[in-house]
């Protein structure tokens, strides 16, 4: 445990972690995640967090503004990596917290927690830049394969990264998926990580090229069939940090402020109280700094955008 505490201190400062230390962390977290179900049961009170995307300093702000992992339970809805400058540190910090406080941190897989996407959107390149080889990237991708696909809070709130799937009508069907693999290009597992809500009459193809677009009818049907009152998801940039839709039956939570260091959005987390009341906390971006406190000015060249 002392080793983990030391690593946490280094990660918070954006310091280099040895390849051996990363390997050990990844192995330990795989062993832990292996024991978790596809849909994890979580009790209230709990704080739901959306996409982080390697924005380490904003992740530290998130913990600061929402109570911290020592006394708060958290669900992270995926997309820990890519686009930001500190994907590795952000992901490893969450893994360290998971190992230190296994009952206080639930990590759900996002569409960016895959080999294919991280090769294109920054995480792979970040590892090559920091280590000169891709070993650490491979270790992390192994962990991605063990992340849960969803969570259920008090049997009442369903949490997922992206959204619903035409192949899934019950939460039990999600429990039956073999999740320990690279995310497929189609099917239930893919849809859960890629789909988006919109004002549509019925299932529509997604402009993202994976997953579907679903509307109020699909949400109402899912809520009714599974006897839940809310779907909490991330996956889409929301300028105000969060957005409730479909008479409050679905909420998008976004936790990466000033996304890509240029979008100008605020971020939010959602705390679910014991009585299922929803409390949102909004926070702004902090200026990213290097190891000696100098402000980092992001380069103008942005990653290829599929859809922000």
BALUMKE-759653 format. One record per residue: x, y, z of N, C-alpha, C in turn. Coordinates in steps of 0.001 Angstrom, whole numbers, padded with zeros to 6 digits, always signed. Example, Ala and Ser with C-alpha at 12.3 -4.5 7.8 and 13.67 -1.06 7.14 Angstrom:
<sites>
+013190-005690+007800+012300-004500+007800+013200-003300+007800 +012850-002250+007080+013670-001060+007140+012900+000030+007870 
</sites>
This chain:
<sites>
+000825-001218+000000+000000+000000+000000+000858+001266+000000 +001992+001187+000704+002900+002350+000713+003402+002648-000696 +003647+001581-001463+004090+001738-002852+003037+002486-003658 +001752+002141-003451+000660+002806-004166+000579+004277-003765 +000737+004551-002465+000710+005947-001997+001821+006769-002651 +003004+006158-002766+004130+006854-003403+003824+007127-004868 +003246+006121-005529+002893+006264-006949+001838+007351-007142 +000846+007385-006250-000205+008414-006326+000406+009808-006241 +001348+009986-005329+002022+011287-005186+002746+011678-006474 +003467+010721-007057+004177+010990-008317+003205+011341-009442 +002116+010570-009536+001146+010776-010617+000495+012154-010520 +000157+012555-009308-000490+013870-009122+000416+014999-009585 +001727+014749-009513+002692+015771-009947+003064+015618-011419 +002446+014622-012090+002759+014392-013498+004157+013842-013706 +004713+013191-012673+006086+012660-012754+006105+011303-013472 +007287+010929-013939+007469+009684-014685+007334+008465-013770 +006578+007470-014223+006445+006196-013518+007197+005146-014334 +007989+004318-013671+008783+003335-014418+007871+002317-015107 +008390+001759-016167+007656+000746-016931+007285-000440-016036 +008220-000842-015157+007974-001970-014249+006828-001654-013294 +006801-000427-012793+005740-000023-011859+004386-000042-012558 +004343+000425-013809+003088+000418-014566+002619-001023-014789 +003563-001891-015144+003237-003302-015371+002612-003923-014121 +003215-003659-012987+002732-004195-011709+001332-003666-011380 +001132-002363-011574-000185-001752-011327-001254-002367-012230 -000918-002524-013497-001875-003044-014465-002254-004487-014138 -001254-005266-013713-001508-006665-013357-002438-006754-012141 -002134-005952-011118-002953-005951-009903-004392-005518-010196 -004525-004488-011047-005875-003989-011327-006667-004976-012178 -005981-005704-013061-006674-006746-013827-007243-007812-012891 -006437-008220-011927-006884-009228-010962-008110-008753-010198 -008128-007459-009857-009265-006900-009129-010501-006761-010025 -010302-006189-011224-011425-005952-012144-012051-007256-012634 -011229-008293-012703-011692-009606-013142-012836-010125-012270 -012833-009712-011002-013842-010205-010056-015149-009403-010146 -015140-008303-010890-016333-007449-010964-017255-007885-012090 -018539-007658-011883-019542-008031-012875-019544-007044-014041 -020184-007428-015143-020348-006515-016289-021093-005253-015876 -022072-005426-014994-022833-004292-014453-022639-004314-012936 -021885-003347-012436-021511-003302-011023-022627-002679-010184 -022901-003262-009040-023866-002668-008101-023159-001637-007231 -023726-000438-007152-023127+000645-006362-024209+001250-005471 -023830+001569-004226-024774+002172-003276-024657+003691-003284 -025724+004353-002860-025694+005803-002650-025099+006089-001270 -024640+007317-001014-024464+008391-002001-023268+008099-002900 -023355+008558-004154-022273+008324-005102-022194+009483-006087 -020994+009784-006531-020776+010877-007481-020418+010297-008845 -021211+010663-009858-021028+010162-011227-020201+011164-012022 -019142+010657-012677-018230+011524-013437-018194+011092-014900 -018178+012052-015792-018144+011784-017225-016719+011709-017764 -016561+011966-019054-015267+011842-019734-014181+012702-019066 -012965+012149-019005-011801+012849-018438-010793+013208-019540 -010565+012283-020463-009692+012495-021628-008316+013078-021308 -007652+012452-020341-006248+012797-020101-006003+014184-019540 -007048+014842-019055-006876+016188-018480-006635+016052-016970 -005422+015642-016621-005063+015294-015251-005369+016404-014252 -004990+017632-014587-005169+018726-013631-006643+018987-013361 -007473+018762-014380-008920+018917-014187-009497+017747-013400 -008903+016570-013537-009310+015412-012727-009010+015685-011251 -007864+016293-010979-007524+016645-009595-008499+017685-009056 -008887+018638-009911-009895+019629-009523-011226+018940-009219 -011593+017971-010060-012839+017217-009867-012870+016600-008464 -011790+015913-008077-011744+015296-006746-011820+016365-005660 -011108+017473-005896-011068+018571-004940-012466+019153-004704 -013229+019319-005773-014539+019985-005684-015649+019042-005207 -015389+017716-005264-016492+016782-004986-016251+015913-003758 -015275+016280-002934-015107+015583-001663-013875+014714-001558 -013377+014209-002697-012174+013384-002659-012471+011935-002350 -011589+011069-002805-011833+009631-002761-011756+009063-001338 -011163+009815-000415-011087+009330+000968-012475+009251+001607 -013384+010137+001162-014704+010122+001814-015887+010189+000848 -015645+009903-000421-016726+009953-001419-016651+008716-002302 -017815+008215-002697-017865+007088-003644-018021+007653-005051 -017309+007070-006021-017322+007592-007390-017625+006504-008417 -018327+006910-009474-018420+006108-010695-017863+006958-011830 -016869+006433-012541-016339+007112-013723-016860+006397-014961 -017456+007159-015863-018167+006589-017008-017287+006359-018241 -015967+006278-018053-015101+005933-019180-014497+007125-019903 -013736+006830-020959-012961+007839-021704-011992+008584-020783 -011130+007779-020150-010093+008330-019281-008933+008867-020114 -008775+008327-021318-007568+008600-022120-007907+009286-023452 -006836+009673-024170-006887+010310-025500-007179+011809-025402 -006594+012528-026333-006800+013964-026551-006095+014862-025543 -006178+014582-024252-005443+015396-023277-003973+015005-023253 -003153+015789-022520-001702+015549-022488-001281+014502-021465 -002196+014147-020534-001815+013281-019418-002734+012061-019318 -002936+011393-020446-003798+010210-020451-003269+009138-019506 -001978+008879-019582-001402+007812-018763-001560+008126-017275 -001171+009336-016882-001242+009705-015471-002680+009677-014961 -003619+010148-015786-005030+010153-015384-005539+008735-015159 -005244+007857-016119-005709+006472-016016-005046+005747-014839 -003738+005918-014697-003029+005237-013599-003478+005754-012237 -003775+007047-012145-004267+007600-010868-005590+006927-010486 -006476+006793-011464-007764+006135-011194-007562+004667-010805 -006622+004015-011460-006306+002616-011139-005742+002502-009714 -004846+003415-009355-004281+003410-007997-005381+003597-006948 -006267+004533-007214-007380+004748-006283-008276+003507-006202 -008479+002870-007336-009288+001646-007373-008645+000552-006509 -007328+000427-006615-006615-000581-005821-006620-000226-004335 -006515+001062-004027-006465+001483-002628-007851+001503-001986 -008848+001929-002766-010229+002018-002251-011181+001273-003195 -011096-000064-003260-011857-000801-004288-013363-000560-004251 -013902-000280-003067-015359-000084-002960-015778+001355-003226 -014812+002246-003392-015163+003657-003566-015016+004147-004989 -014414+003328-005842-014225+003743-007235-014744+002651-008158 -015666+003034-009023-016133+002127-010069-015707+002716-011411 -014996+001918-012201-014519+002376-013507-015268+001627-014602 -015904+002384-015488-016672+001817-016595-015918+002092-017897 -015993+001169-018819-015253+001304-020083-015930+002295-021028 -015118+003151-021636-015614+004071-022655-015159+003630-024036 -015654+004272-025084-015268+003886-026445-013793+004183-026733 -013158+005028-025900-011726+005301-026096-010833+004287-025384 -011412+003431-024562-010603+002407-023882-010459+001180-024782 -009904+001400-025960-009693+000326-026932-008362+000546-027648 -007820-000527-028188-006548-000428-028907-006702+000432-030156 -007779+000191-030889-007952+000859-032182-008072+002376-032036 -008893+002815-031087-009128+004259-030927-007898+004956-030328 -007251+004305-029338-006087+004956-028718-004899+005058-029672 -004878+004224-030685-003810+004310-031703-003921+005625-032487 -005144+006136-032608-005407+007298-033466-005513+008608-032686 -006089+008566-031482-006478+009808-030812-005557+010260-029674 -004345+009691-029602-003351+010323-028738-002678+009475-027683 -003370+008494-027111-002786+007746-025990-001539+006968-026415 -001638+006282-027531-000494+005509-028040+000718+006426-028273 +000465+007553-028927+001557+008503-029221+002165+009052-027935 +001306+009305-026949+001786+009813-025659+002753+008812-025009 +002384+007531-025038+003232+006486-024455+004558+006386-025215 +004499+006431-026540+005729+006373-027345+006654+007550-027007 +006050+008707-026805+006812+009916-026483+007459+009798-025093 +006713+009211-024145+007192+009168-022757+008117+007981-022478 +007984+006902-023254+008747+005687-022950+009628+005202-024105 +009359+005666-025316+010166+005228-026453+009809+003846-026971 +008796+003216-026343+008263+001945-026853+006794+001841-026444 +006115+000810-026936+004660+000744-026720+004247-000216-025607 +005198-000692-024808+004874-001682-023778+003798-001202-022814 +003961+000028-022308+003017+000576-021329+001620+000693-021938 +001564+001069-023199+000273+001120-023906-000367-000267-023911 +000419-001295-024182-000119-002662-024211-000625-003090-022839 +000125-002759-021788-000314-003116-020429-001664-002463-020112 -001796-001184-020472-003048-000460-020185-004205-001036-020988 -003956-001378-022239-005022-001946-023081-005529-003271-022518 -004626-004030-021890-005049-005273-021226-006039-004960-020106 -005788-003885-019375-006704-003482-018291-008047-003043-018872 -008009-002288-019982-009256-001825-020614-010225-002987-020830 -009679-004137-021243-010518-005297-021563-011284-005834-020350 -010839-005464-019154-011487-005983-017940-012451-004980-017298 -012514-003761-017831-013407-002749-017245-014876-003144-017416 -015684-002800-016431-017122-003076-016487-017777-002311-017632 -018945-002783-018045-019690-002129-019131-020744-001168-018596 -021051-001275-017315-022075-000399-016747-022110-000541-015239 -022992+000247-014614-023202+000158-013168-024672+000436-012891 -025141-000085-011775-026515+000214-011363-026497+000707-009918 -027071+001885-009714-027068+002525-008396-028401+002237-007711 -028334+001594-006528-029557+001284-005742-030647+000612-006584 -030254-000169-007568-031223-000808-008482-032149+000195-009153 -031711+001465-009236-032612+002516-009680-032065+003408-010787 -030735+003491-010878-030102+004363-011879-029080+003541-012648 -029232+003499-013964-028323+002722-014816-027264+003647-015404 -025998+003276-015223-024874+004080-015711-024156+003338-016832 -023829+004077-017895-023161+003486-019051-022398+004599-019750 -021402+004251-020551-020639+005318-021208-021442+006008-022309 -021957+005215-023253-022599+005804-024431-024108+005814-024348 -024698+004629-024439-026162+004604-024423-026737+003222-024637 -027909+003202-025244-028680+001969-025391-028337+001248-026694 -028841+000025-026801-028610-000799-027988-029904-001490-028392 -030175-001594-029706-031356-002344-030146-031242-003830-029797 -030017-004281-029461-029816-005684-029086-029986-005931-027587 -030278-004873-026838-030385-005012-025377-031705-004425-024896 -032550-005261-024319-033756-004702-023709-033691-004762-022188 -032933-005727-021641-032823-005823-020184-031364-005720-019739 -031193-005251-018510-029846-005146-017937-029235-006541-017793 -030074-007546-017565-029574-008927-017480-028860-009351-018764 -029332-008856-019917-028682-009191-021191-027266-008617-021256 -027060-007483-020598-025708-006899-020541-024817-007786-019675 -025399-008349-018631-024629-009222-017727-024126-010473-018443 -024782-010834-019545-024432-012069-020268-023342-011864-021327 -022934-010596-021567-021918-010317-022597-020543-010791-022114 -019743-011336-023025-018338-011615-022723-017554-010330-022950 -017259-009611-021880-016682-008264-022035-015174-008271-022202 -014509-009379-021883-013046-009372-021813-012424-009487-023199 -012576-008415-023989-012106-008411-025379-011998-006970-025874 -011358-006796-027004-011371-005503-027699-012822-005218-028101 -013238-003964-028004-014642-003626-028299-014951-003948-029763 -015985-004778-029997-016330-005133-031391-016837-003919-032171 -016923-004064-033498-017378-002963-034360-018891-002825-034394 -019593-003857-033925-021057-003788-033890-021566-004726-032805 -022865-004616-032532-023467-005464-031509-023622-004738-030186 -024140-005448-029199-024526-004847-027916-023377-004117-027223 -022226-004776-027102-021102-004168-026383-020654-002874-027057 -020582-002907-028373-020226-001716-029151-021232-000588-028908 -022505-000899-028997-023557+000121-028871-023548+000793-027499 -023340+000006-026448-023334+000554-025085-022269+001635-024939 -021174+001485-025683-020055+002428-025583-020114+003566-026601 -020930+003405-027669-020899+004364-028779-022191+005148-029019 -023341+004652-028554-024624+005255-028938-024875+006604-028267 -025768+007402-028880-026126+008737-028386-027635+008938-028386 -028147+009722-027410-029565+010101-027435-029786+011320-028329 -030962+011407-028912-031326+012590-029707-032848+012594-029869 -033368+013676-030421-034815+013748-030652-035155+013019-031935 -035172+011682-031855-035515+010858-033012-036698+009959-032647 -037435+009557-033656-038631+008732-033437-038275+007283-033131 -037183+006800-033761-036814+005393-033579-035305+005243-033771 -034802+004037-033549-033377+003769-033730-032893+004297-035085 -031777+005029-035069-031193+005533-036318-029697+005231-036301 -029107+005161-037496-027659+004947-037571-026924+006163-037019 -025823+005910-036336-025063+007005-035742-024102+007629-036736 -023999+008955-036766-023007+009618-037625-021570+009313-037185 -021394+008737-035988-020049+008392-035515-019482+007187-036268 -020359+006426-036936-019890+005231-037631-019914+003982-036773 -020358+004116-035532-020534+002970-034633-021658+003315-033676 -022379+002292-033220-023495+002553-032315-024708+003098-033041 -025697+003550-032264-026958+004048-032809-027342+005367-032150 -028289+006048-032759-028945+007184-032125-030319+006692-031673 -030658+007004-030420-031940+006546-029867-032700+007735-029271 -034005+007599-029151-034835+008710-028693-035616+008393-027429 -036609+009254-027152-037384+009118-025909-038131+007791-025830 -038649+007303-026961-039377+006031-026937-038497+004901-026417 -037259+004847-026922-036333+003787-026521-035949+003920-025040 -035768+005163-024607-035421+005409-023204-036579+005001-022288 -037786+005443-022620-038948+005098-021784-039141+003590-021692 -038955+002922-022828-039102+001463-022865-038071+000789-021949 -036811+001248-022031-035733+000670-021220-035989+000921-019724 -036386+002148-019382-036654+002490-017976-037784+001615-017430 -038834+001458-018226-040002+000683-017801-039650-000801-017644 -039002-001367-018664-038658-002797-018654-037760-003156-017482 -036826-002252-017152-035838-002561-016120-036154-001952-014762 -037303-001275-014683-037754-000672-013431-036696+000262-012823 -036119+001103-013698-035175+002124-013238-035731+003497-013625 -035208+004532-012997-035769+005866-013246-034846+006804-014015 -033571+006397-014190-032628+007290-014857-031532+006494-015551 -031155+006957-016745-029941+006494-017419-028928+007638-017334 -027773+007364-016700-026712+008366-016615-025597+007933-017567 -025208+008831-018468-024179+008503-019459-023304+009719-019728 -022226+009502-020506-021272+010581-020800-021158+010701-022315 -019932+010574-022854-019698+010344-024290-019891+011558-025195 -020708+012522-024802-020938+013697-025648-020581+014965-024906 -019834+015844-025569-019510+017146-025003-020796+017926-024744 -020936+018414-023520-022052+019288-023163-021450+020586-022633 -021737+021692-023279-021084+022962-022926-021359+023369-021474 -022544+022987-020957-022937+023366-019590-022494+022317-018563 -021811+021255-019019-021334+020225-018096-022281+019054-017916 -023579+019339-017997-024564+018253-017933-025822+018660-018694 -026583+017649-019108-027814+017926-019853-028822+016809-019597 -029964+017177-019021-031048+016217-018817-031951+016223-020040 -032429+015040-020419-033307+014892-021589-034469+013969-021240 -035458+013960-022107-036571+012999-022036-037246+013019-020660 -037692+014221-020251-038395+014403-018971-037565+013915-017787 -036250+014088-017886-035376+013708-016780-035050+012230-016730 -035417+011481-017766-035143+010038-017792-033722+009698-018196 -033001+010690-018749-031607+010471-019157-030812+011731-018868 -029568+011542-018442-028683+012698-018264-027319+012385-018875 -026744+013382-019548-025363+013309-020023-024500+014119-019059 -023445+013487-018537-022507+014169-017632-021162+014267-018342 -020606+015468-018362-019322+015701-019042-018341+016320-018048 -017178+015695-017847-016276+016116-016771-014903+016586-017240 -014771+016930-018529-013503+017477-019048-013724+018939-019434 -013405+019890-018533-013637+021311-018835-012674+021817-019907 -013133+022806-020664-012339+023343-021788-011711+022192-022572 -012566+021286-023007-012185+020042-023692-011204+020319-024822 -010183+019470-024918-009102+019631-025918-008391+020969-025745 -008524+021555-024561-007904+022844-024237-008368+023965-025173 -009570+023801-025760-010024+024860-026681-011533+024988-026805 -012321+024082-026215-013779+024108-026452-014535+025127-025601 -013917+025561-024497-014536+026615-023691-015704+026166-022827 -015932+024857-022704-017050+024347-021904-016684+024264-020423 -017705+024244-019556-017485+023900-018153-017720+022401-018010 -017386+021866-016837-017562+020436-016583-018484+020248-015385 -018977+019022-015231-019874+018734-014113-019663+017319-013606 -020050+017100-012350-020247+015757-011804-021639+015746-011172 -022196+014551-011058-023562+014402-010536-023522+013539-009286 -023923+014116-008160-023999+013346-006911-025432+012846-006724 -025555+011543-006540-026853+010929-006250-026916+010686-004744 -027896+011319-004086-028037+011183-002633-028796+009903-002285 -028887+009615-000981-029588+008403-000530-031055+008375-000961 -031661+009565-001057-033068+009623-001494-033179+009765-003017 -032059+009533-003722-031946+009608-005186-032061+011025-005744 -031996+012008-004858-031960+013405-005322-030669+013629-006103 -030749+014465-007152-029591+014737-008015-028994+016106-007693 -027720+016117-007371-027024+017381-007131-025823+017504-008056 -025823+018555-008880-024740+018759-009843-023705+019735-009282 -022446+019437-009515-021357+020365-009187-020677+020742-010496 -020591+022032-010747-019984+022551-011979-018577+023040-011657 -017607+022780-012540-016271+023326-012323-015619+023721-013639 -014665+024657-013533-013957+025199-014691-012602+024531-014858 -012008+024736-016018-010675+024198-016299-009617+024953-015511 -008517+024249-015218-007335+024922-014678-006274+024904-015768 -005383+025856-015716-004304+025905-016712-003353+024729-016482 -003184+023844-017474-002242+022741-017258-000821+023246-017076 -000075+022581-016173+001296+023007-015886+002248+021837-016062 +003498+022185-016327+004508+021122-016391+005043+020858-014982 +006034+019976-014890+006535+019538-013590+007079+020646-012704 +007521+021768-013280+008081+022848-012469+007152+024063-012406 +005878+023843-012737+004892+024896-012544+004729+025886-013672 +005357+025626-014818+005168+026519-015961+003890+026148-016702 +003135+027154-017113+001908+026891-017860+002237+026226-019193 +001450+025233-019539+001627+024559-020837+000658+025200-021826 +001184+025695-022911+000321+026233-023962+000157+025131-025016 -001047+024616-025172-001244+023517-026132-000861+023934-027549 -000355+022980-028311-000030+023265-029705-001318+023457-030492 -001230+024181-031578-002425+024461-032388-002949+023196-033077 -002029+022283-033405-002438+021073-034124-003314+020206-033214 -004545+020010-033607-005438+019195-032780-005515+017793-033369 -005919+016860-032530-006112+015491-033020-007241+015479-034051 -007204+014474-034885-008281+014289-035857-009605+014174-035101 -010623+014886-035526-011908+014831-034846-012871+013911-035579 -013424+012915-034880-014551+012233-035535-015807+013017-035176 -016169+013011-033895-017173+013944-033404-016746+014287-031995 -016570+015536-031676-016223+015913-030306-017321+015437-029372 
</sites>
